[in-house]
Amino acid sequence: MIPTPDQILLLRASLLSGQDVATAWKAWRERVNFDDIDAASYRLMPLLYKNLRRENIEDELLGRLKGIYRHTWSRNQLLFHEAGRVLKAMNDAGISVLVLKGATLANSFYSDAGLRPMNDFDFMVPLDEAFRAFEVMNLCGWDCAESVPPKQLVWCSHAGKWTNRNGQQI
């Protein structure tokens, strides 16, 4: 998906430094109603908050942006804790796990767990360990939310959504 002109301004305000941040932020604020932003733009709010703070840019929205950042940080802490529990159980069962997508990015490229909103945790196991991995997931309190039989899940590129008693997804 190609970013819209408004999203490009928001990216510039979130990632650049110096006068470029202030210019992009001012232009974005003039063009966009904060209460009507799209989901892709909303995902940038924690990063935007940190960049505006780093650049000492004051705005009446900073309090709301801080709240979004703190919410993202809190959710990610809970997700990482639960995912760590599952990964340890997989390791204890002798199952190799490759962590994918957001969790890897958050850990490797972001300086702060609150900068990358995540709703789930993706990982991959060897095909011949898939059924054992399903058993470990169940032992950890996770249930597959898909209506596809486990035998078919093994062949899916994205095995399915697993949900725990807290509504978290993995």
Disulfide bonds with the S-S distance in Angstrom:
none
